[in-house]
Amino acid sequence: MLVGLGGGGVAGEAMGDVHFVMAAGGGARGAHSGSIGPTTNVGGGGAGGLIQSWGGATAVNRLPLLTLTSYTVTIGANATTYATNGSNTSIAGTDANGAFSLVAIGGGGGGHPDSFAAGVDAKDGGSGGGGGAKLANGATAYVGAGGSGTANQGNDGADGVSAPIYPWYCSQAWASGLAQCSGYPGAGRGGGGGGAAGATPSGSSGYGIQLDITGTAIYYCGGGGGSGGGQSFGYDGPGGGGSSQYDLGKDGVLILHYSNAFAISNPGGGLTISTAGLVGQPQIRVSQITAGTGVIEFTAN
């Protein structure tokens, strides 16, 4: 039985289906012990996992949220150091269909060629990080595999690509004119981090998905480009993977799109929330939760 609670409406009142976009924190690009260059290349960070109801081939069902009902939210931050994963973003509670929990997985860290063969492989995540690549002593190539993405959240990262192998002495000034050293050191690249599921990945980076849930179309969850490779759309947006511009990736976000007949609150604090009306649609509110862990509730106006 529903119990009246005054000005906030009744507990468990259906709000109607709420559109959402949820992105996890992006993974960092790979670390390196020396200068990044043609023979030492780091992988880009994988994008944070993306779960969203707004549009595209991977859209899921909207959330039939209820008033005066607590929903626990955590926003995943970007990675804290090179070659590590971003953090998960989640929301859990009870809606009109029963108990639910949604978790977007943090992006995978990029591969790093610090210790010859060790560490060139990237990490799995919401989207996989890109593999690293290295020439050791000018004679042996180490190429790291890209990390795996999470089904329906992100794509796999790309493998690293080694520079052509030359004799060890090609790095010496006296060898620069030798035929076997022509073109030394060649061009290699770190693999690009995977991007959001449903986006088209490329060999150098993973594309994000462009969504206009806030009224402005921006890219979410693009993978970071590996060194020696290109960049991608969305690497600098929410959930983006680490690249040379954003080493440690970008923070995640939870965006909720709902009727202005309801208002959001954060009992107990802990979350960073901004709310605004949707341009051209005054009957809609959009709340963006960009950091923290806490509880949200909705009340009827």
MARMIRO-862610 format. One record per residue (C-alpha): residue number from 1; residue in three letters; x, y, z. Coordinates in Angstrom, 2 decimals, decimal comma. Layout:
N
{torgu=NUM	milum=ALA	px=X	py=Y	pz=Z}
...
This chain:
301
{torgu=1	milum=MET	px=0,00	py=0,00	pz=0,00}
{torgu=2	milum=LEU	px=1,32	py=3,46	pz=-0,86}
{torgu=3	milum=VAL	px=1,62	py=5,90	pz=2,01}
{torgu=4	milum=GLY	px=1,09	py=9,63	pz=1,52}
{torgu=5	milum=LEU	px=4,14	py=11,75	pz=2,42}
{torgu=6	milum=GLY	px=2,93	py=15,31	pz=1,97}
{torgu=7	milum=GLY	px=4,49	py=17,71	pz=-0,52}
{torgu=8	milum=GLY	px=6,88	py=15,13	pz=-1,97}
{torgu=9	milum=GLY	px=4,07	py=12,95	pz=-3,29}
{torgu=10	milum=VAL	px=3,70	py=9,29	pz=-2,35}
{torgu=11	milum=ALA	px=6,40	py=6,70	pz=-1,87}
{torgu=12	milum=GLY	px=6,73	py=4,50	pz=-4,90}
{torgu=13	milum=GLU	px=4,93	py=6,81	pz=-7,33}
{torgu=14	milum=ALA	px=5,92	py=5,96	pz=-10,89}
{torgu=15	milum=MET	px=7,84	py=8,75	pz=-12,62}
{torgu=16	milum=GLY	px=7,50	py=7,29	pz=-16,08}
{torgu=17	milum=ASP	px=10,49	py=5,89	pz=-17,92}
{torgu=18	milum=VAL	px=13,73	py=7,83	pz=-17,34}
{torgu=19	milum=HIS	px=16,30	py=8,01	pz=-20,14}
{torgu=20	milum=PHE	px=19,92	py=7,72	pz=-19,04}
{torgu=21	milum=VAL	px=23,52	py=7,67	pz=-20,21}
{torgu=22	milum=MET	px=26,07	py=6,04	pz=-17,90}
{torgu=23	milum=ALA	px=29,82	py=6,05	pz=-18,57}
{torgu=24	milum=ALA	px=32,61	py=4,57	pz=-16,47}
{torgu=25	milum=GLY	px=35,99	py=6,20	pz=-15,94}
{torgu=26	milum=GLY	px=38,52	py=5,91	pz=-18,74}
{torgu=27	milum=GLY	px=41,73	py=3,89	pz=-18,49}
{torgu=28	milum=ALA	px=45,18	py=5,48	pz=-18,61}
{torgu=29	milum=ARG	px=47,59	py=5,26	pz=-21,50}
{torgu=30	milum=GLY	px=50,62	py=3,03	pz=-21,02}
{torgu=31	milum=ALA	px=53,67	py=4,10	pz=-19,07}
{torgu=32	milum=HIS	px=57,18	py=4,17	pz=-20,49}
{torgu=33	milum=SER	px=60,66	py=4,20	pz=-19,01}
{torgu=34	milum=GLY	px=62,23	py=6,35	pz=-21,71}
{torgu=35	milum=SER	px=61,22	py=8,70	pz=-24,45}
{torgu=36	milum=ILE	px=58,27	py=7,71	pz=-26,58}
{torgu=37	milum=GLY	px=59,51	py=7,38	pz=-30,13}
{torgu=38	milum=PRO	px=59,59	py=5,16	pz=-33,21}
{torgu=39	milum=THR	px=60,99	py=2,16	pz=-31,29}
{torgu=40	milum=THR	px=59,12	py=2,57	pz=-27,99}
{torgu=41	milum=ASN	px=55,37	py=3,10	pz=-28,19}
{torgu=42	milum=VAL	px=52,68	py=2,95	pz=-25,54}
{torgu=43	milum=GLY	px=49,10	py=1,87	pz=-25,96}
{torgu=44	milum=GLY	px=46,17	py=4,22	pz=-25,53}
{torgu=45	milum=GLY	px=43,78	py=3,84	pz=-22,62}
{torgu=46	milum=GLY	px=40,50	py=2,05	pz=-23,15}
{torgu=47	milum=ALA	px=37,28	py=4,01	pz=-22,84}
{torgu=48	milum=GLY	px=35,03	py=3,47	pz=-19,88}
{torgu=49	milum=GLY	px=32,12	py=1,14	pz=-20,47}
{torgu=50	milum=LEU	px=28,92	py=2,78	pz=-21,73}
{torgu=51	milum=ILE	px=25,33	py=1,79	pz=-20,90}
{torgu=52	milum=GLN	px=22,64	py=4,06	pz=-22,31}
{torgu=53	milum=SER	px=18,99	py=4,20	pz=-23,33}
{torgu=54	milum=TRP	px=19,13	py=7,24	pz=-25,59}
{torgu=55	milum=GLY	px=19,72	py=5,78	pz=-29,04}
{torgu=56	milum=GLY	px=21,79	py=3,62	pz=-31,34}
{torgu=57	milum=ALA	px=22,15	py=-0,11	pz=-31,78}
{torgu=58	milum=THR	px=23,24	py=-0,72	pz=-28,19}
{torgu=59	milum=ALA	px=20,47	py=1,25	pz=-26,44}
{torgu=60	milum=VAL	px=18,83	py=-0,52	pz=-23,50}
{torgu=61	milum=ASN	px=15,47	py=-0,04	pz=-21,83}
{torgu=62	milum=ARG	px=14,78	py=3,15	pz=-19,90}
{torgu=63	milum=LEU	px=14,56	py=3,07	pz=-16,10}
{torgu=64	milum=PRO	px=11,02	py=3,18	pz=-14,61}
{torgu=65	milum=LEU	px=12,15	py=4,99	pz=-11,46}
{torgu=66	milum=LEU	px=9,95	py=5,69	pz=-8,42}
{torgu=67	milum=THR	px=9,58	py=8,71	pz=-6,17}
{torgu=68	milum=LEU	px=10,86	py=8,80	pz=-2,57}
{torgu=69	milum=THR	px=12,94	py=5,71	pz=-3,28}
{torgu=70	milum=SER	px=16,67	py=5,61	pz=-2,66}
{torgu=71	milum=TYR	px=19,02	py=4,88	pz=-5,55}
{torgu=72	milum=THR	px=22,69	py=4,35	pz=-4,78}
{torgu=73	milum=VAL	px=25,01	py=5,95	pz=-7,35}
{torgu=74	milum=THR	px=28,78	py=5,77	pz=-7,80}
{torgu=75	milum=ILE	px=30,57	py=7,74	pz=-10,52}
{torgu=76	milum=GLY	px=33,73	py=6,10	pz=-11,80}
{torgu=77	milum=ALA	px=36,83	py=8,28	pz=-11,86}
{torgu=78	milum=ASN	px=39,55	py=8,13	pz=-14,46}
{torgu=79	milum=ALA	px=42,67	py=6,04	pz=-13,80}
{torgu=80	milum=THR	px=45,06	py=7,26	pz=-11,12}
{torgu=81	milum=THR	px=48,36	py=6,24	pz=-12,73}
{torgu=82	milum=TYR	px=49,76	py=5,06	pz=-16,05}
{torgu=83	milum=ALA	px=48,70	py=1,67	pz=-17,44}
{torgu=84	milum=THR	px=45,85	py=1,19	pz=-14,95}
{torgu=85	milum=ASN	px=42,08	py=0,91	pz=-15,31}
{torgu=86	milum=GLY	px=39,44	py=3,51	pz=-14,68}
{torgu=87	milum=SER	px=36,74	py=2,94	pz=-12,04}
{torgu=88	milum=ASN	px=33,21	py=1,61	pz=-12,44}
{torgu=89	milum=THR	px=30,06	py=3,74	pz=-12,57}
{torgu=90	milum=SER	px=26,89	py=2,22	pz=-11,11}
{torgu=91	milum=ILE	px=23,30	py=2,78	pz=-10,07}
{torgu=92	milum=ALA	px=21,21	py=0,35	pz=-8,01}
{torgu=93	milum=GLY	px=17,83	py=0,30	pz=-6,31}
{torgu=94	milum=THR	px=14,25	py=-0,71	pz=-6,91}
{torgu=95	milum=ASP	px=12,15	py=0,57	pz=-9,80}
{torgu=96	milum=ALA	px=8,70	py=-0,35	pz=-11,09}
{torgu=97	milum=ASN	px=10,09	py=-3,69	pz=-12,36}
{torgu=98	milum=GLY	px=11,80	py=-4,64	pz=-9,09}
{torgu=99	milum=ALA	px=15,37	py=-4,56	pz=-7,84}
{torgu=100	milum=PHE	px=18,07	py=-3,67	pz=-10,38}
{torgu=101	milum=SER	px=21,77	py=-2,90	pz=-10,57}
{torgu=102	milum=LEU	px=23,61	py=-1,45	pz=-13,55}
{torgu=103	milum=VAL	px=27,42	py=-1,34	pz=-13,62}
{torgu=104	milum=ALA	px=29,53	py=0,27	pz=-16,36}
{torgu=105	milum=ILE	px=33,05	py=-1,16	pz=-16,22}
{torgu=106	milum=GLY	px=36,12	py=1,10	pz=-16,06}
{torgu=107	milum=GLY	px=38,28	py=1,35	pz=-19,16}
{torgu=108	milum=GLY	px=41,37	py=-0,84	pz=-19,51}
{torgu=109	milum=GLY	px=44,88	py=0,56	pz=-19,08}
{torgu=110	milum=GLY	px=47,15	py=0,80	pz=-22,11}
{torgu=111	milum=GLY	px=50,16	py=-1,46	pz=-22,59}
{torgu=112	milum=HIS	px=53,60	py=-0,12	pz=-21,69}
{torgu=113	milum=PRO	px=56,96	py=-1,35	pz=-23,02}
{torgu=114	milum=ASP	px=59,00	py=-0,70	pz=-19,88}
{torgu=115	milum=SER	px=60,82	py=-3,99	pz=-19,41}
{torgu=116	milum=PHE	px=61,34	py=-5,60	pz=-22,79}
{torgu=117	milum=ALA	px=58,60	py=-8,24	pz=-23,12}
{torgu=118	milum=ALA	px=57,05	py=-7,48	pz=-19,73}
{torgu=119	milum=GLY	px=54,08	py=-5,16	pz=-19,63}
{torgu=120	milum=VAL	px=53,42	py=-4,56	pz=-23,31}
{torgu=121	milum=ASP	px=50,00	py=-6,21	pz=-23,15}
{torgu=122	milum=ALA	px=47,07	py=-3,97	pz=-22,30}
{torgu=123	milum=LYS	px=44,37	py=-4,54	pz=-19,69}
{torgu=124	milum=ASP	px=40,78	py=-5,64	pz=-20,17}
{torgu=125	milum=GLY	px=37,98	py=-3,28	pz=-19,17}
{torgu=126	milum=GLY	px=34,76	py=-1,63	pz=-20,31}
{torgu=127	milum=SER	px=36,78	py=-1,08	pz=-23,47}
{torgu=128	milum=GLY	px=40,19	py=-2,70	pz=-23,76}
{torgu=129	milum=GLY	px=43,40	py=-0,71	pz=-23,62}
{torgu=130	milum=GLY	px=45,76	py=-0,66	pz=-26,60}
{torgu=131	milum=GLY	px=48,90	py=-2,81	pz=-26,65}
{torgu=132	milum=GLY	px=52,40	py=-1,37	pz=-26,46}
{torgu=133	milum=ALA	px=55,33	py=-2,02	pz=-28,80}
{torgu=134	milum=LYS	px=59,10	py=-1,99	pz=-28,39}
{torgu=135	milum=LEU	px=62,32	py=-2,81	pz=-30,22}
{torgu=136	milum=ALA	px=64,85	py=-4,27	pz=-27,79}
{torgu=137	milum=ASN	px=68,50	py=-3,64	pz=-28,65}
{torgu=138	milum=GLY	px=67,48	py=-2,86	pz=-32,20}
{torgu=139	milum=ALA	px=67,00	py=-6,55	pz=-32,95}
{torgu=140	milum=THR	px=64,01	py=-8,05	pz=-31,13}
{torgu=141	milum=ALA	px=60,44	py=-6,83	pz=-31,45}
{torgu=142	milum=TYR	px=57,94	py=-7,02	pz=-28,62}
{torgu=143	milum=VAL	px=54,35	py=-6,32	pz=-29,56}
{torgu=144	milum=GLY	px=51,61	py=-6,24	pz=-26,95}
{torgu=145	milum=ALA	px=48,04	py=-7,42	pz=-27,40}
{torgu=146	milum=GLY	px=45,11	py=-5,08	pz=-26,91}
{torgu=147	milum=GLY	px=42,80	py=-5,69	pz=-23,96}
{torgu=148	milum=SER	px=39,29	py=-7,10	pz=-24,29}
{torgu=149	milum=GLY	px=36,19	py=-4,94	pz=-23,94}
{torgu=150	milum=THR	px=33,02	py=-5,85	pz=-22,04}
{torgu=151	milum=ALA	px=30,10	py=-7,14	pz=-24,10}
{torgu=152	milum=ASN	px=27,59	py=-4,40	pz=-25,00}
{torgu=153	milum=GLN	px=29,71	py=-1,74	pz=-23,23}
{torgu=154	milum=GLY	px=32,86	py=-1,32	pz=-25,29}
{torgu=155	milum=ASN	px=35,19	py=-2,66	pz=-27,92}
{torgu=156	milum=ASP	px=38,55	py=-4,43	pz=-27,77}
{torgu=157	milum=GLY	px=41,75	py=-2,38	pz=-27,87}
{torgu=158	milum=ALA	px=44,09	py=-2,64	pz=-30,83}
{torgu=159	milum=ASP	px=47,40	py=-4,52	pz=-30,76}
{torgu=160	milum=GLY	px=50,65	py=-2,60	pz=-30,80}
{torgu=161	milum=VAL	px=52,57	py=-2,37	pz=-34,08}
{torgu=162	milum=SER	px=56,34	py=-2,74	pz=-34,03}
{torgu=163	milum=ALA	px=58,83	py=-0,76	pz=-36,06}
{torgu=164	milum=PRO	px=60,77	py=-2,83	pz=-38,61}
{torgu=165	milum=ILE	px=63,63	py=-4,81	pz=-37,07}
{torgu=166	milum=TYR	px=67,15	py=-3,61	pz=-37,82}
{torgu=167	milum=PRO	px=70,58	py=-4,83	pz=-36,63}
{torgu=168	milum=TRP	px=71,56	py=-3,54	pz=-33,19}
{torgu=169	milum=TYR	px=74,26	py=-1,29	pz=-34,59}
{torgu=170	milum=CYS	px=71,78	py=0,73	pz=-36,69}
{torgu=171	milum=SER	px=71,31	py=2,98	pz=-33,68}
{torgu=172	milum=GLN	px=74,97	py=4,01	pz=-33,90}
{torgu=173	milum=ALA	px=75,91	py=7,15	pz=-35,81}
{torgu=174	milum=TRP	px=78,62	py=5,35	pz=-37,82}
{torgu=175	milum=ALA	px=76,00	py=2,88	pz=-39,20}
{torgu=176	milum=SER	px=73,56	py=5,45	pz=-40,54}
{torgu=177	milum=GLY	px=74,86	py=5,11	pz=-44,11}
{torgu=178	milum=LEU	px=74,73	py=1,31	pz=-44,31}
{torgu=179	milum=ALA	px=72,19	py=-0,25	pz=-46,65}
{torgu=180	milum=GLN	px=70,81	py=-2,59	pz=-43,97}
{torgu=181	milum=CYS	px=70,08	py=0,45	pz=-41,82}
{torgu=182	milum=SER	px=68,28	py=2,43	pz=-44,48}
{torgu=183	milum=GLY	px=65,17	py=3,98	pz=-42,99}
{torgu=184	milum=TYR	px=66,17	py=3,20	pz=-39,41}
{torgu=185	milum=PRO	px=64,43	py=3,28	pz=-36,97}
{torgu=186	milum=GLY	px=61,21	py=2,93	pz=-38,95}
{torgu=187	milum=ALA	px=57,74	py=3,58	pz=-37,64}
{torgu=188	milum=GLY	px=55,90	py=1,69	pz=-34,96}
{torgu=189	milum=ARG	px=52,92	py=2,61	pz=-32,83}
{torgu=190	milum=GLY	px=51,09	py=1,71	pz=-29,69}
{torgu=191	milum=GLY	px=47,64	py=0,26	pz=-30,14}
{torgu=192	milum=GLY	px=44,61	py=2,45	pz=-29,63}
{torgu=193	milum=GLY	px=42,22	py=1,90	pz=-26,76}
{torgu=194	milum=GLY	px=38,79	py=0,52	pz=-27,59}
{torgu=195	milum=GLY	px=35,79	py=2,83	pz=-27,69}
{torgu=196	milum=ALA	px=32,11	py=2,57	pz=-26,82}
{torgu=197	milum=ALA	px=30,15	py=-0,47	pz=-27,97}
{torgu=198	milum=GLY	px=28,35	py=0,16	pz=-31,22}
{torgu=199	milum=ALA	px=30,96	py=2,66	pz=-32,36}
{torgu=200	milum=THR	px=33,30	py=1,81	pz=-35,21}
{torgu=201	milum=PRO	px=36,81	py=1,01	pz=-33,89}
{torgu=202	milum=SER	px=39,91	py=1,66	pz=-35,94}
{torgu=203	milum=GLY	px=43,45	py=0,32	pz=-35,79}
{torgu=204	milum=SER	px=44,77	py=3,35	pz=-33,97}
{torgu=205	milum=SER	px=41,95	py=4,18	pz=-31,58}
{torgu=206	milum=GLY	px=38,32	py=3,47	pz=-30,71}
{torgu=207	milum=TYR	px=35,57	py=5,86	pz=-31,63}
{torgu=208	milum=GLY	px=33,09	py=7,13	pz=-29,08}
{torgu=209	milum=ILE	px=29,34	py=7,49	pz=-29,54}
{torgu=210	milum=GLN	px=27,79	py=10,91	pz=-30,15}
{torgu=211	milum=LEU	px=24,63	py=11,50	pz=-28,10}
{torgu=212	milum=ASP	px=22,51	py=14,62	pz=-27,50}
{torgu=213	milum=ILE	px=20,72	py=13,64	pz=-24,28}
{torgu=214	milum=THR	px=21,70	py=16,99	pz=-22,72}
{torgu=215	milum=GLY	px=20,50	py=18,98	pz=-25,73}
{torgu=216	milum=THR	px=24,04	py=19,25	pz=-27,11}
{torgu=217	milum=ALA	px=25,57	py=16,45	pz=-29,17}
{torgu=218	milum=ILE	px=28,92	py=15,32	pz=-27,74}
{torgu=219	milum=TYR	px=31,01	py=12,17	pz=-27,92}
{torgu=220	milum=TYR	px=31,14	py=9,74	pz=-25,02}
{torgu=221	milum=CYS	px=33,62	py=6,96	pz=-24,28}
{torgu=222	milum=GLY	px=36,17	py=7,23	pz=-27,08}
{torgu=223	milum=GLY	px=39,39	py=5,23	pz=-26,74}
{torgu=224	milum=GLY	px=42,72	py=7,04	pz=-26,46}
{torgu=225	milum=GLY	px=45,10	py=6,88	pz=-29,41}
{torgu=226	milum=GLY	px=48,40	py=5,09	pz=-28,90}
{torgu=227	milum=SER	px=51,68	py=6,93	pz=-29,36}
{torgu=228	milum=GLY	px=52,71	py=6,99	pz=-33,00}
{torgu=229	milum=GLY	px=49,06	py=6,54	pz=-33,99}
{torgu=230	milum=GLY	px=46,03	py=8,77	pz=-34,39}
{torgu=231	milum=GLN	px=43,42	py=10,13	pz=-32,02}
{torgu=232	milum=SER	px=39,73	py=9,33	pz=-31,99}
{torgu=233	milum=PHE	px=36,41	py=11,06	pz=-31,63}
{torgu=234	milum=GLY	px=35,38	py=11,18	pz=-28,02}
{torgu=235	milum=TYR	px=38,66	py=10,54	pz=-26,21}
{torgu=236	milum=ASP	px=38,29	py=13,92	pz=-24,46}
{torgu=237	milum=GLY	px=34,62	py=13,42	pz=-23,53}
{torgu=238	milum=PRO	px=33,17	py=11,65	pz=-20,47}
{torgu=239	milum=GLY	px=34,61	py=8,16	pz=-20,11}
{torgu=240	milum=GLY	px=37,37	py=8,82	pz=-22,65}
{torgu=241	milum=GLY	px=40,52	py=6,71	pz=-22,60}
{torgu=242	milum=GLY	px=43,97	py=8,10	pz=-21,87}
{torgu=243	milum=SER	px=46,01	py=9,60	pz=-24,69}
{torgu=244	milum=SER	px=48,92	py=11,99	pz=-25,06}
{torgu=245	milum=GLN	px=46,49	py=14,88	pz=-24,36}
{torgu=246	milum=TYR	px=44,78	py=13,23	pz=-21,37}
{torgu=247	milum=ASP	px=47,27	py=10,74	pz=-19,92}
{torgu=248	milum=LEU	px=44,98	py=9,23	pz=-17,29}
{torgu=249	milum=GLY	px=41,66	py=9,31	pz=-19,14}
{torgu=250	milum=LYS	px=38,46	py=11,16	pz=-18,29}
{torgu=251	milum=ASP	px=35,95	py=10,70	pz=-15,48}
{torgu=252	milum=GLY	px=32,67	py=8,90	pz=-15,99}
{torgu=253	milum=VAL	px=29,18	py=10,35	pz=-15,67}
{torgu=254	milum=LEU	px=25,53	py=9,44	pz=-15,08}
{torgu=255	milum=ILE	px=23,00	py=11,58	pz=-16,96}
{torgu=256	milum=LEU	px=19,26	py=11,31	pz=-16,21}
{torgu=257	milum=HIS	px=16,56	py=12,75	pz=-18,50}
{torgu=258	milum=TYR	px=13,11	py=13,00	pz=-16,86}
{torgu=259	milum=SER	px=9,91	py=15,02	pz=-16,48}
{torgu=260	milum=ASN	px=10,08	py=18,40	pz=-14,73}
{torgu=261	milum=ALA	px=7,15	py=17,23	pz=-12,61}
{torgu=262	milum=PHE	px=9,86	py=15,73	pz=-10,40}
{torgu=263	milum=ALA	px=12,91	py=17,05	pz=-8,57}
{torgu=264	milum=ILE	px=16,14	py=15,23	pz=-7,71}
{torgu=265	milum=SER	px=17,94	py=15,37	pz=-4,35}
{torgu=266	milum=ASN	px=21,07	py=13,86	pz=-2,78}
{torgu=267	milum=PRO	px=20,24	py=12,99	pz=0,85}
{torgu=268	milum=GLY	px=23,45	py=12,76	pz=2,84}
{torgu=269	milum=GLY	px=25,52	py=14,39	pz=0,09}
{torgu=270	milum=GLY	px=28,54	py=12,88	pz=-1,60}
{torgu=271	milum=LEU	px=27,55	py=13,44	pz=-5,21}
{torgu=272	milum=THR	px=28,22	py=16,32	pz=-7,60}
{torgu=273	milum=ILE	px=24,94	py=17,00	pz=-9,43}
{torgu=274	milum=SER	px=23,93	py=19,73	pz=-11,86}
{torgu=275	milum=THR	px=20,37	py=20,02	pz=-13,17}
{torgu=276	milum=ALA	px=18,95	py=22,17	pz=-15,95}
{torgu=277	milum=GLY	px=15,92	py=22,35	pz=-18,17}
{torgu=278	milum=LEU	px=16,33	py=20,98	pz=-21,67}
{torgu=279	milum=VAL	px=16,59	py=23,77	pz=-24,25}
{torgu=280	milum=GLY	px=13,42	py=23,90	pz=-26,31}
{torgu=281	milum=GLN	px=11,69	py=21,31	pz=-24,11}
{torgu=282	milum=PRO	px=10,77	py=23,01	pz=-20,84}
{torgu=283	milum=GLN	px=8,89	py=19,92	pz=-19,70}
{torgu=284	milum=ILE	px=12,18	py=17,98	pz=-19,41}
{torgu=285	milum=ARG	px=14,95	py=18,17	pz=-16,83}
{torgu=286	milum=VAL	px=18,44	py=16,78	pz=-17,28}
{torgu=287	milum=SER	px=20,62	py=15,97	pz=-14,27}
{torgu=288	milum=GLN	px=24,32	py=15,24	pz=-14,73}
{torgu=289	milum=ILE	px=26,08	py=13,43	pz=-11,88}
{torgu=290	milum=THR	px=29,80	py=13,84	pz=-12,43}
{torgu=291	milum=ALA	px=31,58	py=12,68	pz=-9,25}
{torgu=292	milum=GLY	px=31,23	py=10,88	pz=-5,95}
{torgu=293	milum=THR	px=29,19	py=8,18	pz=-4,26}
{torgu=294	milum=GLY	px=25,83	py=8,71	pz=-2,58}
{torgu=295	milum=VAL	px=22,08	py=8,32	pz=-2,77}
{torgu=296	milum=ILE	px=19,64	py=10,12	pz=-5,05}
{torgu=297	milum=GLU	px=15,87	py=10,44	pz=-4,57}
{torgu=298	milum=PHE	px=13,10	py=12,05	pz=-6,57}
{torgu=299	milum=THR	px=10,08	py=13,92	pz=-5,24}
{torgu=300	milum=ALA	px=6,99	py=15,15	pz=-7,04}
{torgu=301	milum=ASN	px=6,76	py=18,95	pz=-7,34}
